[in-house]
Each structure stands twice: as C-alpha cells, then as structure tokens.
Amino acid sequence: MIGKIAGKTTLIVLCLGVFLFCSSSAYAGAPSRTAKQAKKKVEKSVSSSKTVIDRERLAIVNVPSSEVFSTNSQESERVTEVLLGDEFKVIREDKDWAYGYIPSQKDYRGWIRKANISSPPDTSLFKGKSIVQVRNAMTRITFRDGSYINVYAGTRLPLLTRDNRRYEVVALPDGTTGYLPIEAAWVESEGLAKEVTAKDILQASKFYGSGYKWGGITKGGMDCSGFVYTAFRLNGIYLKRDSYLQAEEGLDVLPEELQAGDLVFFKSGKANRIDHVGIYAGDGNFIHSSRGKKGVAVSSLSDEPFRNNFVGAKRVLTPRNDAGQAREDKEQTPKRQNKNET
C-alpha cells in the first residue's frame, strides 16, 4: 500500500516538473505582447521615414547655412551644417524632410529641412563655371534691388562676371544673381594654382572668439572638426567631417616632427577613441574649438588634459611639386558618424 502511494506521488511530481519546464521554456522563448508591439512600432516608424525616391535628386542649399540632423527631427542630434550653394544629394524624403549626402563633406549624410534646399531649374547655371569662395568670416551678397543676405566663410558660388570691385555670382538655386565684394572672396581656380602653406591654414585665426556649436562650421559657432574642416576648405582642401574620420587623412607624423598646419588628435579617457582635433600652430601650441574653451582658442599640447590624451598627428599639407601632389583620397563614404567630440 505504501509502495503504491509512493509511486503515485513520484508520478505526480514528475508530471508537475515537466509542466513547469515546458511553461518556463515557452515564456523564455516568446517575447511579451508589449515587446512585439514596440518592435512593430519601430519598424513602422523606420519604414515611414525612409521613403526612397526613384533616383537620387540634386538639390542646392538656398539659405546662408542650414543645420543637418541625425534623424528627421529638429529635436535629434545636429551632425553638421551646409552652406549656401552647397550640393545636397537627396536619397529619401519624408514630408518636410530630405535625407541624403553632402559631396563637399565627402558624402557625409543626414537629414535636412526641404525648405532649405532647392532643385535648380537650369543645371547649366552651376556647371562649367569658375567658383568664387567667400574667405571672410562673414560678408554680404547684395542683390540688384538693393536687398542683401549675409553669408559665411567657405560659401561657394558660380562666377558670372567680375570687375575691379565685385564678383557677380549665381547667388540662389533659382538663378538669382548677386554681388560679392572682391576683397571678401577668391576664385578657386586661381587660388589653387598656388601652394597652400601652413600660414594659409593658420589664417583660421579669423575665427578666434567664435563660440562652440555642436555640428557647426561657421563663425556663428563650430565644433572641433567643423573648425578644422572649414580652415582647410577655405584653402581648397576638403577633409572628412568628424575628428575620427579626419584621422584617416594625410600621413602619420611623430610628435617630435610636428610642423605648423599638422592635425593633432586627442581622445577622452571615457570614450577611449578619437573625439577631438586641432591644428598645430608651432611652439607646442595648437588652435582648436572646444567646449571647455567655449569656442575657438589656442592651447598648449603640454597642458592638461591634452598632454595625457594626445594620440597622434597627421600631415595633410604636402608640397605641390612633391610626388604626393594632389594626394588622392578614395573618399570612402563613412560607414558611421560619431559626433562624440570635445
């Protein structure tokens, strides 16, 4: 009798164990209803925000400067800026937003307000012409009716005519023309006939005192890599946009061989990756834009935290008569964009 009871008890325990095992396995292997709903919501959001157009569309920035964001929302991270006249290749559209890449920033990508770009009705206005680039930190384009807009250093516009006082340029994508003071700009094809020197790059002193702005590239505010990008762009040299990408440019330089104009790179202890860049100015000093300095300023490599966080240097400038003239860059599209900069 006792044996029968023990046998039944054992059978009940075994059945209960199997039931509990199966129940726990089913729970562990299947996501909750809430998780499924969240996944569907994300998939729907991604799908709706990536309306692919039939083919990429050429657009041109129609405002003095426009912010570019990581997603189609002004609440998202600002990753860079583009200037009047810059090309923006549209890949996707979503209501008031367009997603694409920026050729002048080596195909850096992001979202821009559609209102800030226009497709030119006549592309011949922008092809086969010399380009005038603004070299002053800020200057004025005046229109025939006497109105004007202020534009920033690095702005590039097609040249129509010139005299000893001004350049006539295609100021807007719709073909509207305007005038730039001749002392405030230069013709790229003429400037590129000269060798770019460290002194040319260090003319970035015009930005001293400019405030710090995450993703910025103008006197209105710039981040560290935006400052470096702009200083080189003003001399016809186009670097990649972020500090860790700029570290892929040029030739490695040993600390004891640093020359003015070299790029110097730093990393923070927390990130353990390159997140800051500046331009070496000589005598152990470099120019950079930093949150800590509240904008563009000069610092010493021997100061903290730069001394302990220095990770290397690159030389982008090379003599034009060197075998490395017109140093070729494969201009690979960045696989990721990292705005974790000081």
C-alpha positions in Angstrom: 0.0 0.0 0.0 2.7 2.4 1.0 4.6 1.5 -2.2 1.6 2.3 -4.4 1.2 5.7 -2.7 4.9 6.5 -3.1 4.7 5.5 -6.8 1.7 7.8 -7.4 3.4 10.6 -5.6 6.6 10.2 -7.7 4.4 10.3 -10.9 2.7 13.5 -9.8 6.0 15.2 -9.0 7.4 14.2 -12.4 4.3 15.5 -14.3 4.4 18.7 -12.3 8.1 19.2 -13.2 7.5 18.6 -16.9 4.7 21.1 -16.8 6.8 23.8 -15.2 9.7 23.2 -17.5 7.5 23.5 -20.6 5.8 26.6 -19.3 9.2 28.3 -18.5 10.6 27.4 -21.9 7.6 28.8 -23.7 7.9 32.1 -21.7 11.6 32.5 -22.3 11.4 31.8 -26.0 8.5 34.2 -26.8 8.6 37.9 -26.4 5.9 39.6 -24.4 3.0 41.3 -26.1 4.4 44.7 -25.2 7.8 43.8 -26.8 6.1 42.7 -30.0 4.1 45.9 -30.1 7.2 48.0 -29.6 9.0 46.2 -32.4 6.2 46.8 -34.8 6.1 50.5 -33.9 9.8 50.9 -34.6 9.6 49.0 -37.9 6.6 51.2 -38.9 8.5 54.4 -38.0 11.6 53.4 -39.9 9.6 52.4 -42.9 7.6 55.6 -43.0 10.8 57.8 -42.5 12.7 56.2 -45.4 10.6 56.8 -48.4 13.0 56.0 -51.2 12.7 58.2 -54.3 13.1 56.8 -57.8 16.6 58.2 -58.2 18.8 60.5 -56.2 18.0 64.1 -56.8 20.4 67.0 -56.9 19.5 69.9 -54.6 21.3 73.0 -53.7 21.2 74.8 -50.3 19.2 78.1 -50.7 19.9 79.7 -47.2 23.1 81.1 -45.8 23.5 78.0 -43.6 21.4 75.0 -42.7 21.6 72.5 -39.9 21.7 68.8 -40.8 20.3 66.3 -38.3 20.8 62.6 -37.5 17.0 61.9 -38.0 14.1 63.8 -39.5 13.5 65.9 -36.4 15.0 69.1 -35.1 15.0 67.5 -31.7 17.6 65.0 -32.8 21.3 65.4 -32.9 22.7 68.2 -35.1 25.5 66.4 -37.1 26.8 69.2 -39.4 25.9 72.3 -41.3 25.8 73.1 -45.0 26.3 76.5 -46.7 24.5 78.4 -49.4 25.4 76.9 -52.8 26.4 73.5 -51.4 25.1 70.5 -53.2 22.9 68.0 -51.3 22.1 64.7 -53.0 18.6 63.6 -51.9 18.1 59.9 -51.4 15.0 59.7 -49.3 12.2 62.1 -48.4 9.7 62.2 -45.6 7.1 65.0 -45.5 9.1 68.2 -44.7 12.5 66.4 -44.6 15.0 65.0 -47.1 17.8 62.5 -46.3 21.0 62.5 -48.4 24.7 63.1 -48.6 26.9 66.2 -48.9 29.6 65.9 -51.7 31.7 68.8 -50.2 31.9 66.9 -46.9 33.0 63.7 -48.6 29.5 62.3 -48.7 28.6 62.9 -45.1 25.0 62.0 -44.5 22.0 63.4 -42.6 18.5 64.9 -42.7 17.8 68.4 -43.8 14.7 70.6 -44.0 13.3 70.5 -47.5 12.6 74.3 -47.3 16.4 74.9 -47.1 17.2 73.2 -50.4 16.0 73.6 -54.0 16.5 71.7 -57.2 17.9 74.2 -59.8 15.6 74.6 -62.8 18.7 75.0 -65.0 21.7 73.0 -64.0 23.8 74.7 -66.6 24.0 77.7 -64.3 26.1 75.6 -62.0 28.2 73.6 -64.4 31.4 74.5 -66.2 31.9 77.8 -64.3 34.6 79.1 -62.1 33.7 79.0 -58.4 34.1 82.0 -56.1 34.6 81.2 -52.4 33.9 83.6 -49.5 37.0 83.9 -47.4 35.9 86.5 -44.9 34.3 85.1 -41.7 31.1 86.8 -42.8 30.3 89.0 -45.8 27.3 90.4 -47.7 25.8 89.4 -51.0 23.9 92.3 -52.5 21.1 91.9 -55.0 20.1 94.1 -57.9 17.1 95.6 -55.9 19.4 96.7 -53.1 18.4 93.8 -50.7 21.2 91.6 -49.2 22.0 88.5 -47.2 24.9 87.7 -45.0 26.9 84.6 -46.0 29.7 82.7 -44.2 33.3 81.8 -45.0 33.5 78.8 -47.2 30.4 79.6 -49.2 31.0 78.6 -52.9 29.0 80.1 -55.8 29.4 80.1 -59.6 31.1 83.1 -61.1 29.4 85.0 -63.9 31.3 88.3 -64.3 33.8 90.4 -62.4 35.3 93.9 -62.3 37.8 95.6 -60.0 35.2 96.0 -57.3 33.0 92.9 -57.2 32.1 89.4 -58.4 28.7 88.7 -59.9 27.7 85.2 -58.9 24.7 82.9 -59.1 23.5 83.5 -55.6 20.5 81.3 -55.4 19.5 77.9 -57.0 16.7 79.6 -59.0 19.3 81.6 -60.9 19.1 84.9 -59.0 22.4 86.7 -59.2 24.1 88.9 -56.6 27.4 90.7 -56.0 30.2 89.9 -53.6 33.0 92.4 -52.7 36.2 91.3 -54.5 38.2 91.6 -51.3 35.9 89.2 -49.4 36.2 86.2 -51.8 38.6 84.5 -54.2 38.3 82.5 -57.4 39.2 78.9 -56.5 40.8 78.1 -59.9 43.3 81.0 -59.4 44.0 80.3 -55.7 44.7 76.6 -56.3 47.5 77.5 -58.7 49.5 78.3 -55.6 50.9 76.1 -53.0 48.8 76.0 -49.8 51.1 76.8 -46.8 50.7 76.4 -43.1 50.4 80.2 -42.9 47.3 79.9 -45.2 45.7 77.3 -42.9 46.5 79.3 -39.8 44.6 82.2 -41.2 41.9 80.4 -39.3 42.7 83.0 -36.6 39.8 84.9 -38.2 37.6 82.5 -36.2 39.2 83.3 -32.8 36.5 84.0 -30.4 33.8 82.2 -32.3 31.6 80.2 -30.0 31.4 76.5 -29.7 28.4 74.8 -31.5 28.0 71.1 -31.9 27.9 70.3 -35.6 28.7 73.9 -36.6 31.1 75.1 -39.4 30.6 78.9 -39.3 31.6 81.9 -37.3 28.2 81.5 -35.7 29.6 78.5 -33.8 31.7 75.5 -34.7 32.8 72.2 -33.1 36.4 71.0 -33.2 36.2 69.1 -36.5 34.0 71.7 -38.1 36.7 74.3 -37.3 39.4 72.1 -38.9 37.2 71.3 -41.9 36.5 75.0 -42.5 40.1 76.1 -42.2 41.1 73.6 -44.9 38.0 74.2 -47.1 38.9 77.9 -47.2 42.1 76.8 -49.0 40.5 74.4 -51.4 41.3 71.3 -49.4 38.3 69.1 -48.4 38.7 66.9 -45.4 36.2 64.4 -43.9 33.8 65.9 -41.4 34.4 64.3 -38.0 37.5 64.1 -35.9 37.9 60.3 -36.1 37.4 60.4 -39.9 39.9 63.3 -40.3 42.4 61.0 -38.5 42.3 58.8 -41.7 43.6 61.7 -43.8 47.2 62.5 -44.6 50.5 61.0 -43.4 51.4 60.0 -39.8 53.7 62.5 -38.0 55.8 61.8 -34.9 55.4 64.3 -32.1 59.0 65.5 -32.4 58.4 66.2 -36.1 55.3 68.3 -35.8 55.0 71.3 -38.2 52.6 74.2 -38.3 49.5 73.1 -40.2 49.5 69.5 -39.0 46.4 68.0 -37.5 46.7 66.9 -33.8 44.3 64.3 -32.3 43.1 63.5 -28.8 40.8 61.0 -27.1 38.9 61.2 -23.9 39.6 58.6 -21.2 35.9 57.6 -21.1 35.4 57.1 -24.8 38.8 55.6 -25.5 38.6 56.8 -29.1 39.5 59.9 -31.0 37.0 62.7 -30.2 38.9 65.9 -30.6 41.1 67.6 -33.2 43.1 70.8 -33.6 45.6 72.4 -35.9 49.2 72.6 -34.8 50.5 76.3 -34.7 54.1 75.8 -33.7 56.0 76.2 -30.4 53.9 73.4 -28.8 50.6 75.2 -29.4 47.5 74.4 -31.4 44.3 76.1 -32.4 41.0 74.3 -31.8 37.4 74.8 -31.0 36.5 73.3 -27.6 33.6 73.3 -25.2 36.0 73.8 -22.4 37.4 76.9 -24.0 33.9 78.0 -25.1 34.9 78.2 -28.7 38.0 78.7 -30.9 41.2 79.3 -28.9 44.8 78.4 -28.6 46.1 75.8 -26.2 49.4 74.1 -25.4 50.0 70.4 -26.0 51.7 70.3 -22.6 48.5 71.4 -20.8 46.1 69.1 -19.2 44.1 67.3 -20.4 45.8 67.5 -23.8 49.1 66.1 -22.7 47.7 62.8 -21.5 45.1 62.4 -24.2 47.2 63.1 -27.3 47.1 60.1 -29.6 48.8 61.3 -32.8 49.2 63.7 -35.7 48.6 63.8 -39.4 50.1 65.9 -42.2 47.7 66.9 -44.9 49.8 69.6 -46.5 52.4 68.5 -48.9 54.5 70.5 -51.4 52.8 70.6 -54.8 55.9 69.7 -56.6 56.2 66.6 -54.4 55.4 63.1 -55.8 52.4 63.4 -53.4 50.9 66.4 -55.2 47.1 66.2 -55.4 47.2 63.5 -52.8 44.5 61.1 -53.8 41.8 60.1 -51.4 39.4 57.3 -52.1 36.7 59.5 -50.5 35.0 56.5 -48.9 31.6 57.1 -47.6 31.7 56.9 -43.8 30.1 53.8 -42.5 29.2 55.5 -39.3 29.2 59.0 -38.0 30.4 59.8 -34.5 29.8 63.2 -33.1 31.3 62.5 -29.7 33.7 65.4 -29.8 35.1 67.6 -27.1 
